[in-house]
Amino acid sequence: MVGNLTRWIVAAQSDIMPKPFRAVIFDLDGVLADSEPSWNEIDATLLAEHRVTYRGEHHRNVLGVSYRLAVEFYKKTFGLSVPTEEMMRRRGEIATEFFANRIDLFPSTKQVLQELRQMNPPLRLGLATSSVSASARPFLDRHKLTPFFEVIVTGEEVERGKPHPDIYLRAAEKLNVATDACLVIEDSLSGIAAAPPSPIPVSLTRASTKETPITSSAV
């Protein structure tokens, strides 16, 4: 998923963006973690506990959004009266097991992160994910990715999740880098929508294949 990123950034620094990047902020699901197919299983497990048969037919409706928005969507769609906080907690527990034990990296992820850190000048790296810390951090630790990131912001750290821009603004603030000097790497439209109204350039990756080139859209 990130295999062509280094070449794209080098080209963008000189040919596309008016201001050089100082930091890159990554989404986790579908960008570094090959996790998108697993979310159908996670949500199927969650909904089965409430006697709902789910086969991933609403995957695009919940792709990249906060746990709260995903759970509220499922409650409305399937007519569930379970407390939102209870379903969010349970979804996090199921996701934690998947991320800790089952979900793998996309090819070349570590190589690309290392290359970005070795650029001259080196780019500062951050992570901003809708996943909760209990699932995201064990995944990063298992794959030895944590040391690459100066800043990690998880879904419970902001009041408004994606598609609101808060999580990216928080990551840029923690990096102490102006938003227009950050590049966001996303794979979902809800993540892209999280960039406005902040002046953060965004690159959209496609989650349908592990080696699709990255394309850019500055917003």
Secondary structure, DSSP 8 states (H G I E B T S, - for coil): --TTHHHHHHHHHHHT-SS---EEEE-SBTTTB--HHHHHHHHHHHHHTTT----STTHHHHTT--HHHHHHHHHHHHT--S-HHHHHHHHHHHHHHHHHHT--B-TTHHHHHHHHHTSSS--EEEEE-SS-HHHHHHHHHHTT-GGG-SEEE-GGGSSS-TTSSHHHHHHHHHHT--GGGEEEEE-SHHHHHTSTTS--EEEE--TTSTT---EEEE-
